[in-house]
Structures are given as C-alpha cells and as structure tokens.
Amino acid sequence: MTGKLDLDPVLVARARELARRAGQPVVDLARSHTTVSVERAVLRLAGVTGADPDGIPWVNRLVDAVVADVGLGHGVAAAVFDALAREDLTDVTLLAQKAAAGSVRFSRPTGKAATAARRAARRAVAAGVRQIDRRRAERDRLVKRYGDPKQRPWIYLIVATGDIYEDIPQAQAAARAGADVIAVIRSTGQSLLDYVPEGATREGFAGTYATQENFRLMRAALDVSSKELGRYVRLTNYASGLCMPEMATLAGLERLDMMLNDSMYGILFRDINPIRTFVDQRFSRQVHARAGIIINTGEDNYLTTADAVEEAHTVTVSQLLNEFFAHEAGLADWQLGLGHAFEINPDVPESFRLELAHALLARELFPDAPLKWMPPTKHMTGDVFRGNLLDGFFNLAGTLTGQGILLVGMMTEAVVTPWLSDRDIALQNVRYVLGAAGGLHEDFVPAPGGFIQQRAYAVLREAVDLLERIGGQSLLTAIAEGTFGIMKRPPDRGKGLDGVARHEADYWNPATEILEAQPAGVRGDVAGAGVTAGRS
C-alpha cells in the first residue's frame, strides 16, 4: 500500500533521519552499559536452570554472587567459567548452588585462565543460541506444513485466567473459534519482579505468570491445535519489565512467535529506570532477531493517559524511534509489530475519519511491518451494546487500512475479566467484519486533499517538529519532561537502577558477541516471507 495519503517523501525521509539522530545516543548508552538481567540471560543461554527452595532462580543467585565479588561492569561470564574450572565442575547450575551456599568465590581471570574461561563460556552460550536457531527452524517447518491464516489481519486474542492449566483449553477453544494469535497476558505486577518465576503456575492475578515451563506447555498445546486446524497458531507473551532480556531468551528457547517488547511501556507505566530498560531492550531485540520473533510495541498505551487527537503525533514519533532501535538490533521489517490504537473519544466530531487517518498514516509509513492495531478501551463505558458497536467500527478501520495484527476488542472491557461467551461474541464481530469487508482496503482511497489526507499530513508534520525538539535536547530529557503519555520519568530515578553498570575496559559478553555476528540470512526477510500482513 503506497500513495493513498500522498505523503511527501522528503518529509518522511526527514522524519526517519531525525529518529536516527534522537535514537543513536540511546543506542550508544545501551552499548556501553550492562544490567543484571542481561547477565542473567547470558547464563540462561549457558544452561543455568531451576530455582532454590524459596523460589529464587539459581541464575539470580549466581549473578548476585559474582557481582558481590567482582562487580557487574566486567560481565559475569568469564568469572563464572573461571570458577567452574577452578572448582572442577561441568554443571553451571551446580556452581550456582555452591555459590549460593557461600562455598565459591569469584575473581577476574587473567592470562591463560582468562582465555580458557572465555573459550568455555562462548562454547556454552553458543549451545544455547543453537537451540534458539533450532526452534526457529522448527517454526518455519510447521508454518510450511500447516500454513498461515488465509486472511489479513491476523486475529489476536488474549487468554489469561491466572492458571496455565485453565489457559490451555481456553486458548485452544479460541483458536477453534478463529483466533490466529493467542496472547497469554502476565500476572499483575510481574514486570516489577527482578526474577523470572520457575515452573508451571496456577496462582496469577488478572493474568498468568510468564515462566519457561508455562511457555513450553502453551506452545505444545497450540501445536496440537495447529495440526487440528490446519493453520499455524502463534503464541505471544511479554518481554518487558525488569527481566526483559531473560524473557526474550526463554521465548526463543521455547519457540514463542511474538513478544510484547517496548522499553517505553516499562519506563512510563511501571516507573522502571530508563537506562535499565533501554539497555535491556537492545539485548532482548537482538535475541528476538535471532529467534525470528515478531515484536509488538506499546504506543497504544500512550493514548490511555493522553488525548488521542492532541497527542497522535507522539505515537508516530515512538513508532519511528522503535523502528530505528529495532533495525539497529537486527530485526527485519517483517518483525516490527509497531503499535497504535483506536482510542479517540467517540463523541469527538469526525472521530472515525480521524481514526482512519491515523491508522492509514501508520500503514503507509511502515508498509512492510505487520502493524498491531489495538481496540478501544479508554472510552468503553460498560454499555455492552455500545461497546460491541465501537469494536465493530474498530474492526472496520482495521480492514480498511490494511492492518497486520488485530487485537480482538471486548464489549465488557473495563467491566469484568471477559467470559468465554464475551470472547465468542467478540470473535463473531471480527469474523463478520473481515468476511463482509473482504479486500475493501483495495478500494478505500481517501479523497485527494481531503480530510483524511490533511489530517495524516498534519500528524506527520507535528511528529517531525517533535523529533526536531528531541534532537535538540535528548530522548532521555524528553521522557523526563513527560513527552510521551504525559508521564515524567527522569533517567536518574526509577526501579532497577541499582542493577545497571557501565562497561569496564575488560567487559565481555559472549552472547552479544555471537548475536552481533549473525550468519547471513538470519537478519534477512527469507524466514519472514508472507508475514508482511499489511501489504496489499
């Protein structure tokens, strides 16, 4: 889809260049710092698993022990594998257990010891990366065998009871009813936990804990559904919050297909330190690139706290920044599920035309990205009939503008956790609109110079103006001043700051070294062919 808005290519190129200028200092910051979660992700790739009797993961205990002895800024891999050799052990998890008991001390190896430790660490981490590669190849085989959904956009539906064993049959029922992507939303507050819980869980609140075992169980269940339905059913979870790099790693190891992954959500809505989250985001996106995972970004969240008309340009700015950050980390366009939302107050005159302008602007700025279009939530009142109508208009806007991923709106949004019957009615709404509209996006062309074109151009112009202002200060300053979602988050505050360290001169991370030397084809579009869901 090109040319429907007659966007000025010079202005579009200017917007991308300004996004690069605004984003590059943040990339430089991420490249010169590490976090406890980055280092834990490295050790998870090296094979550390399990938790102590109190539920604290061994990987947390091991990183804490290394940091106590040698600090965080050198990286933990060399010190861990040096201790492994000194203790004459082959199991990194056993080393973690001994470290937790206080029977192992860590130091910075030098000379031949350092060379040997680095060699052993890289070999162990490479084995973890190879497992991610195998899971990606497995996905490609299953998609080839079962096929993708015939229609675009893909229908994305949330399942989250708090109990993984209840989630599974609900997810399978949703797939039978037409859902193409199942998202298991996390338990309330998990993003603020500085560890990843272990095992299958049944006690989540308003969501289900994201754990490696829960990932494995749900993926296996949806593989059964994929075979039954003759189409590959995708699985989504969350790589956000204080454990973003670890979640990305576990998702790669267990073949998840999409991950919510946007540092701005944690910064703005969970008050996580900005530096911590930008560092974590870069590493997590490198893992997602390797794993062939589609990321979903969280621009829709801004419009739940700020006005969707007045602040529409902040969504565009964030999308452009997320595109730059994603490309720098190795993600291809087909992996960029950039977010936006249907959140204009329905009482605003011409609200639907404004929504069309905003959605079409995103579609034309990012023609090869499977954009994630979010349903109305802020202005749902509890009137389920009005809510179902709003969701119908949302679904229509999605198909008119060629969106890639359509999250199913619920008429009981903001009233109750949806019942199965609510999901069924919502899926009926989606199926009717997408079936009736068909390829209507091919025929939908706004009037030249008309309301929709003018509105889209105005939003793009405001986005360029804002990017110019950000470039004149810094992105961190803009975030601190409440530019996005009217939340003010300074870089020297927020949760998790104590888990950040600047690289020392001898900092070394074998995972980053491997991921930044990806073989030819891994970063390309070959594996992603067919998922540019918004193209027409």
Solvent accessible surface area in square Angstrom, and as a share of the most:
residue,aa,sasa,rsa
1,M,13,0.06
2,T,107,0.62
3,G,56,0.54
4,K,26,0.11
5,L,5,0.02
6,D,108,0.56
7,L,27,0.13
8,D,59,0.30
9,P,104,0.65
10,V,114,0.66
11,L,12,0.06
12,V,25,0.14
13,A,62,0.48
14,R,88,0.32
15,A,0,0.00
16,R,79,0.29
17,E,57,0.25
18,L,8,0.04
19,A,2,0.01
20,R,100,0.37
21,R,124,0.45
22,A,5,0.04
23,G,0,0.00
24,Q,60,0.27
25,P,76,0.48
26,V,7,0.04
27,V,5,0.03
28,D,74,0.38
29,L,33,0.17
30,A,9,0.07
31,R,120,0.44
32,S,34,0.22
33,H,19,0.09
34,T,1,0.00
35,T,0,0.00
36,V,19,0.11
37,S,0,0.00
38,V,6,0.04
39,E,1,0.01
40,R,5,0.02
41,A,0,0.00
42,V,1,0.00
43,L,0,0.00
44,R,15,0.06
45,L,6,0.03
46,A,12,0.09
47,G,42,0.40
48,V,2,0.01
49,T,77,0.45
50,G,26,0.25
51,A,31,0.24
52,D,11,0.06
53,P,138,0.87
54,D,123,0.64
55,G,35,0.33
56,I,72,0.36
57,P,1,0.00
58,W,33,0.12
59,V,2,0.01
60,N,13,0.06
61,R,72,0.26
62,L,0,0.00
63,V,0,0.00
64,D,80,0.41
65,A,21,0.16
66,V,0,0.00
67,V,50,0.29
68,A,87,0.68
69,D,46,0.24
70,V,23,0.13
71,G,27,0.26
72,L,14,0.07
73,G,7,0.07
74,H,33,0.15
75,G,4,0.04
76,V,0,0.00
77,A,1,0.01
78,A,18,0.14
79,A,3,0.03
80,V,0,0.00
81,F,9,0.04
82,D,11,0.06
83,A,0,0.00
84,L,16,0.08
85,A,74,0.58
86,R,123,0.45
87,E,57,0.25
88,D,132,0.68
89,L,35,0.17
90,T,134,0.78
91,D,72,0.37
92,V,10,0.06
93,T,19,0.11
94,L,75,0.37
95,L,0,0.00
96,A,0,0.00
97,Q,66,0.29
98,K,61,0.26
99,A,8,0.06
100,A,30,0.23
101,A,84,0.65
102,G,58,0.56
103,S,68,0.44
104,V,6,0.04
105,R,170,0.62
106,F,10,0.04
107,S,53,0.34
108,R,129,0.47
109,P,23,0.14
110,T,108,0.63
111,G,58,0.55
112,K,183,0.78
113,A,50,0.39
114,A,21,0.16
115,T,75,0.44
116,A,48,0.38
117,A,4,0.03
118,R,86,0.32
119,R,139,0.51
120,A,27,0.21
121,A,0,0.00
122,R,92,0.34
123,R,148,0.54
124,A,24,0.18
125,V,0,0.00
126,A,21,0.17
127,A,43,0.33
128,G,8,0.08
129,V,2,0.01
130,R,124,0.45
131,Q,55,0.25
132,I,2,0.01
133,D,43,0.23
134,R,131,0.48
135,R,44,0.16
136,R,22,0.08
137,A,43,0.33
138,E,48,0.21
139,R,17,0.06
140,D,55,0.29
141,R,138,0.50
142,L,22,0.11
143,V,32,0.18
144,K,183,0.78
145,R,157,0.57
146,Y,39,0.15
147,G,25,0.24
148,D,39,0.20
149,P,6,0.04
150,K,208,0.88
151,Q,62,0.28
152,R,78,0.28
153,P,2,0.01
154,W,1,0.00
155,I,7,0.04
156,Y,3,0.01
157,L,1,0.00
158,I,55,0.28
159,V,0,0.00
160,A,8,0.06
161,T,54,0.31
162,G,2,0.02
163,D,21,0.11
164,I,2,0.01
165,Y,98,0.37
166,E,84,0.38
167,D,0,0.00
168,I,29,0.15
169,P,68,0.43
170,Q,35,0.16
171,A,0,0.00
172,Q,30,0.14
173,A,42,0.32
174,A,7,0.06
175,A,0,0.00
176,R,130,0.47
177,A,30,0.24
178,G,16,0.15
179,A,0,0.00
180,D,3,0.02
181,V,0,0.00
182,I,0,0.00
183,A,1,0.00
184,V,6,0.04
185,I,55,0.28
186,R,21,0.08
187,S,4,0.03
188,T,85,0.50
189,G,29,0.28
190,Q,5,0.02
191,S,7,0.05
192,L,63,0.31
193,L,52,0.26
194,D,50,0.26
195,Y,78,0.30
196,V,1,0.01
197,P,19,0.12
198,E,69,0.31
199,G,29,0.28
200,A,41,0.32
201,T,10,0.06
202,R,140,0.51
203,E,120,0.54
204,G,15,0.15
205,F,148,0.62
206,A,64,0.49
207,G,0,0.00
208,T,0,0.00
209,Y,49,0.19
210,A,0,0.00
211,T,0,0.00
212,Q,54,0.24
213,E,53,0.24
214,N,5,0.03
215,F,3,0.01
216,R,111,0.41
217,L,30,0.15
218,M,2,0.01
219,R,5,0.02
220,A,50,0.39
221,A,11,0.08
222,L,0,0.00
223,D,33,0.17
224,V,95,0.55
225,S,1,0.01
226,S,0,0.00
227,K,149,0.63
228,E,96,0.43
229,L,56,0.28
230,G,44,0.43
231,R,41,0.15
232,Y,0,0.00
233,V,0,0.00
234,R,12,0.04
235,L,3,0.01
236,T,0,0.00
237,N,6,0.03
238,Y,39,0.15
239,A,0,0.00
240,S,5,0.03
241,G,0,0.00
242,L,9,0.05
243,C,5,0.03
244,M,1,0.00
245,P,0,0.00
246,E,0,0.00
247,M,2,0.01
248,A,0,0.00
249,T,0,0.00
250,L,2,0.01
251,A,0,0.00
252,G,2,0.01
253,L,23,0.12
254,E,19,0.08
255,R,6,0.02
256,L,0,0.00
257,D,3,0.01
258,M,0,0.00
259,M,0,0.00
260,L,26,0.13
261,N,0,0.00
262,D,5,0.03
263,S,0,0.00
264,M,14,0.06
265,Y,56,0.21
266,G,1,0.01
267,I,0,0.00
268,L,0,0.00
269,F,37,0.16
270,R,79,0.29
271,D,46,0.24
272,I,1,0.01
273,N,0,0.00
274,P,2,0.01
275,I,31,0.16
276,R,0,0.00
277,T,0,0.00
278,F,5,0.02
279,V,5,0.03
280,D,0,0.00
281,Q,6,0.03
282,R,27,0.10
283,F,8,0.04
284,S,0,0.00
285,R,1,0.00
286,Q,5,0.02
287,V,1,0.00
288,H,0,0.00
289,A,1,0.01
290,R,18,0.07
291,A,2,0.01
292,G,4,0.04
293,I,0,0.00
294,I,4,0.02
295,I,0,0.00
296,N,0,0.00
297,T,1,0.00
298,G,6,0.06
299,E,0,0.00
300,D,16,0.08
301,N,34,0.17
302,Y,1,0.01
303,L,10,0.05
304,T,58,0.34
305,T,44,0.25
306,A,6,0.04
307,D,68,0.35
308,A,6,0.05
309,V,38,0.22
310,E,123,0.55
311,E,46,0.21
312,A,7,0.05
313,H,23,0.10
314,T,2,0.01
315,V,10,0.06
316,T,6,0.03
317,V,0,0.00
318,S,3,0.02
319,Q,2,0.01
320,L,2,0.01
321,L,8,0.04
322,N,4,0.02
323,E,16,0.07
324,F,32,0.13
325,F,17,0.07
326,A,0,0.00
327,H,77,0.35
328,E,46,0.20
329,A,1,0.01
330,G,4,0.04
331,L,5,0.03
332,A,11,0.08
333,D,48,0.25
334,W,14,0.05
335,Q,4,0.02
336,L,2,0.01
337,G,0,0.00
338,L,0,0.00
339,G,0,0.00
340,H,8,0.04
341,A,8,0.06
342,F,13,0.05
343,E,7,0.03
344,I,9,0.05
345,N,54,0.28
346,P,37,0.23
347,D,115,0.60
348,V,49,0.28
349,P,108,0.68
350,E,81,0.36
351,S,21,0.14
352,F,46,0.19
353,R,96,0.35
354,L,15,0.08
355,E,3,0.01
356,L,10,0.05
357,A,0,0.00
358,H,28,0.13
359,A,0,0.00
360,L,0,0.00
361,L,2,0.01
362,A,4,0.03
363,R,0,0.00
364,E,22,0.10
365,L,3,0.02
366,F,6,0.03
367,P,35,0.22
368,D,46,0.24
369,A,3,0.02
370,P,0,0.00
371,L,0,0.00
372,K,5,0.02
373,W,1,0.00
374,M,35,0.15
375,P,6,0.04
376,P,7,0.04
377,T,40,0.23
378,K,86,0.36
379,H,46,0.21
380,M,16,0.07
381,T,96,0.56
382,G,33,0.32
383,D,66,0.34
384,V,54,0.31
385,F,171,0.71
386,R,72,0.26
387,G,3,0.03
388,N,48,0.25
389,L,112,0.56
390,L,22,0.11
391,D,3,0.02
392,G,15,0.14
393,F,87,0.36
394,F,0,0.00
395,N,1,0.01
396,L,55,0.28
397,A,0,0.00
398,G,0,0.00
399,T,4,0.02
400,L,17,0.09
401,T,0,0.00
402,G,7,0.07
403,Q,1,0.00
404,G,0,0.00
405,I,0,0.00
406,L,0,0.00
407,L,13,0.06
408,V,5,0.03
409,G,3,0.03
410,M,16,0.07
411,M,15,0.07
412,T,14,0.08
413,E,57,0.25
414,A,86,0.67
415,V,78,0.45
416,V,70,0.40
417,T,95,0.55
418,P,39,0.25
419,W,175,0.61
420,L,96,0.48
421,S,68,0.44
422,D,11,0.06
423,R,17,0.06
424,D,62,0.32
425,I,71,0.36
426,A,2,0.02
427,L,2,0.01
428,Q,89,0.39
429,N,20,0.10
430,V,1,0.00
431,R,99,0.36
432,Y,157,0.60
433,V,17,0.10
434,L,18,0.09
435,G,60,0.57
436,A,69,0.53
437,A,19,0.14
438,G,42,0.41
439,G,37,0.36
440,L,67,0.33
441,H,33,0.15
442,E,117,0.53
443,D,109,0.57
444,F,34,0.14
445,V,91,0.52
446,P,7,0.04
447,A,65,0.50
448,P,122,0.76
449,G,48,0.46
450,G,18,0.17
451,F,70,0.29
452,I,17,0.09
453,Q,23,0.10
454,Q,114,0.51
455,R,40,0.15
456,A,0,0.00
457,Y,97,0.37
458,A,40,0.31
459,V,2,0.01
460,L,0,0.00
461,R,86,0.31
462,E,67,0.30
463,A,0,0.00
464,V,0,0.00
465,D,53,0.27
466,L,10,0.05
467,L,0,0.00
468,E,68,0.31
469,R,139,0.51
470,I,1,0.01
471,G,44,0.43
472,G,71,0.68
473,Q,82,0.36
474,S,40,0.26
475,L,3,0.02
476,L,33,0.17
477,T,52,0.30
478,A,1,0.01
479,I,0,0.00
480,A,25,0.20
481,E,98,0.44
482,G,11,0.11
483,T,31,0.18
484,F,0,0.00
485,G,1,0.01
486,I,110,0.56
487,M,51,0.23
488,K,140,0.60
489,R,53,0.20
490,P,39,0.24
491,P,41,0.26
492,D,101,0.52
493,R,162,0.59
494,G,27,0.26
495,K,87,0.37
496,G,14,0.13
497,L,69,0.34
498,D,140,0.73
499,G,4,0.04
500,V,28,0.16
501,A,22,0.17
502,R,151,0.55
503,H,52,0.23
504,E,87,0.39
505,A,118,0.91
506,D,56,0.29
507,Y,41,0.16
508,W,25,0.09
509,N,10,0.05
510,P,0,0.00
511,A,0,0.00
512,T,32,0.18
513,E,76,0.34
514,I,16,0.08
515,L,3,0.01
516,E,70,0.31
517,A,70,0.55
518,Q,25,0.11
519,P,70,0.44
520,A,110,0.85
521,G,47,0.45
522,V,28,0.16
523,R,100,0.36
524,G,30,0.29
525,D,84,0.43
526,V,128,0.74
527,A,37,0.29
528,G,1,0.01
529,A,80,0.62
530,G,49,0.47
531,V,8,0.04
532,T,46,0.27
533,A,4,0.03
534,G,2,0.02
535,R,112,0.41
536,S,76,0.49
